[in-house]
Amino acid sequence: MKAAAIVGYKNSGKTTLTVELARTLQARGLSVAAVKFAHHGLDVAGRDTDRLGKYCTAVAGLSDETSMLIWPGRRRLEDLLPLMRADFLLVEGGKSLDVLPRVLVLREPAEAETLKPELALGAYGAVTASGLEQLADVDAVADAVLDKGFLLPGLNCEACGRESCHDMAAEIVAGDAEPGDCRAFPENLRVECDGKMLPLGPFVAGIVGSTIRGLLSELKGYTPGPVTIKLD
C-alpha cells in the first residue's frame, strides 16, 4: 500500500486538500482509505456512540450506507492498518508520524521547520519554504504521492542499518534509499495473516522461528529444512 500524510496547522486548509486529493485519486481509478488525526476527539461527542463508549471496550456502528468501529483511548496507526484495505492510504494530520512521507500545507514559511520537512514531498499551494518543492494544485500533489508514497512498518528494528524508521523514511524521501531497503520482512520467515504480510524484524523472526522449529522437532517425521504451516 502506498501512503502519504497531509500535514499542517489549524485552518491551513489540510482538510480541504485531503478531500480533494481523495477525489482525484479515486478519479484516477484507485481505491483510497483515509485516517484522520484529531487532537480534541472525533465528532461523536454527546451522541449515542459517545455514551456507549464510556462503558464499552469498543463500539461498532452499522447502517445501510456506512460501518464504523470506535475504540476508547489512543491506538497506533499500525494497529488499524489490517482494517484499511485500499490502493492508497491518505492520512490527514499526524504530525508525529514518521513512517510515511507528507505534503505540507503552510500558512507561513516558518511553519515548515516544525513539521518535519525532511519527510516532505513538497508544500501545497501558494506558501512554501526553502528546500521544498511547490505543489501548485491537487493534480501535482496526486502525482507526487503516487510517485513517492510509501508506508514503513514502524518497528524501529534497526535491521536496515538506520537507528529508526524516521531515518529510513527521510532517506527515501531524499532519494537515497527505497522502501524495499526495509528489512522488517525477513526472507527466512514469512508470516501472512488474511493475505497481509506481518512485519517481524530479525530479532522477533529469530525467536518465532526457533520456537516453531523446537516444537516441530518433537513430532515424528520432522526433518530440518523449509517448513510450511497453514493455519485457518
Salt bridges, closest charged atoms under 4 A:
GLU20 OE1 - ARG23 NH2 2.95
ASP43 OD2 - ARG47 NH2 3.87
ASP48 OD1 - ARG51 NH2 2.21
GLU78 OE1 - ARG76 NH2 3.42
ASP79 OD1 - ARG76 NH1 3.66
GLU92 OE2 - LYS36 NZ 2.95
GLU111 OE2 - ARG107 NE 2.56
GLU118 OE2 - HIS166 NE2 2.75
ASP139 OD1 - ARG28 NH2 3.36
ASP143 OD1 - ARG28 NH1 2.74
ASP167 OD1 - HIS166 ND1 3.30
GLU171 OE1 - ARG162 NH2 2.86
ASP194 OD2 - ARG85 NH2 2.93
